[in-house]
Amino acid sequence: MQSTQRVINIQDFLNGSRFSGYQWMIFIVCFLVAFFDGMDTAAIGYIAPSLLDDWGIEKKELAPVLSAALFGLAIGAVSFGPVADKIGRKVVLTFSVFLFSAMCVASAYAQDLTQMSILRFITGLGLGAAMPNAVTLLTEFCPAHKRATIVNTMYCGFPIGAAAGGFFASWLIPEYGWRTALFWCGMLPLILSFIMIFLLPRSPSYLVVKKKPAEEVRKILRRINPSAALDNAVFVVDENKGAQQTENPMAMVMGRHFRTGSVLLWASYFLGLIIFYAMINWMPVIFKEAQMPPELGPKISGLFALGGLGAIANGYLMDKFNGNKLIAFMSLMTAVSVAFIGWSIGQGLGLLIAVVLIAGVFQNTAQSSLPALAAKFYPTECRTTGVSWMLGIGRFGAIAGTFLTGQLLAWQLDFVTIFIILALPSLLMVFCLMMKQKLYGDS
């Protein structure tokens, strides 16, 4: 007698299973990817004052070096996202970590600005590909009711890594020099990339969409829930979301259903990164001009990045309430707090640290929550492409923020005016998120 096949929806399976130790392992690996991504992305900003002294260059000459990795980040994200939707998240994620870590190590041996710019550009290619794939892979192992909390917590690895890099650099550079700092910022994730080959699984949702053998899916799901009845099961992924099905993930992202939402997400991430990279790359230089001790700049910049820990709480709230409105509120508070940084510079160190930390909490919480919002917005077939294009287009905001702040300093504007100007993108971000809410609701 022919047995009846059970149909198991992958997301329903994840929703009904306890979050297992196997899923925690995937979370930890993705968190470490985000941590080292943040550390390596911010590293150039922390060593910038040392480069000024060591190579005898002017501040304006730093802008191309500071931006080289950001160009690579943008190109890496938009290029490798569709590749990951074609060949899988694990392969692209592991390669990207290897690439950015190896090139960061190589950057420690750069002899001039040209070499440093080229190596930082290649580093950026790997950095740009890493985060969207980490977000997507972890998303596809999460139960829906905990997804934003888990993904936001993982993404907090990025600002924590950026902050740790600041504290690490403030201790290491005075003792051993900027080259040693770059070397270790690359060597640690290089070791991780080899561990990932053996630890990370492929996404079960991706395997189903690509019509891979059911046994591959079954082995992964058994690691999550060994007691589940999976024999003779057929696995499905059901999340069309009204999109027109196509073999081209980019065509789905820019199709009739997702097009406007995609552009609004791109704009939001772009605007947020104008602020983040203006702060991370230039605050050490600004504080040096404000006659603060050299080691203080990286530490205060690190506090700004450390504010990303607030995304954990926001992830919990996003699982309970409206994600678009929550991030819009955080963006509004970012505008207010960033505008106050310039004023607080002359009001005492304690107040400056408090304002920078508050601004960092609001800005990083909003920014770190956007990938979870995007991962929820797109279906499996185009999820990596959708998230990576948001991150990739957003990187041009990082480039814009780096050059904008450099130009504001070149115009010799006072600190109050500079930070008021840098607060404006957050107000535009509020508008974009509320437009997305109006058009798509809480999706």
Buried (B, 14 or more C-beta within 10 A) or exposed (E): EEEEEEEBBBBBBBBEBEBBEBBEBBBEBBBBBBBBBBBBBBBBBBBBBBBBEEBEBEBEBBBBBBBBBBBBBBBBBBBBBBBBBBEBBBBBBBBBBBBBBBBBBBBBEBEEBEEBBBBBBBBBBBBBBBBBBBBBBBBBBBBEEBBBBBBBBBBBBBBBBBBBBBBBBBBBBEEEBBBBBBBBBBBBBBEBBEEBEEEBBBBBBBBBBBEBEBEBBBEBBEBBBEEBEBEEBEBBBEBEBEBEEEEBBBBBBBBEBBEEBBBBBBBBBBBBBBBBBBBBBBBBBBBBBEEBEBBBBBBBBBBBBBBBBBBBBBBBBBBEEBBBBBBBBBBBBBBBBBBBBBBBBEEEEEBBBBBBBBBBBBBBBBBBBBBBBBBBBBBBBBBBBBBBBBBBBBBBBBBBBBBBBBEBBEEEBEBBEBBBBBBBBBBBBBBBBBBBBEEBEBB
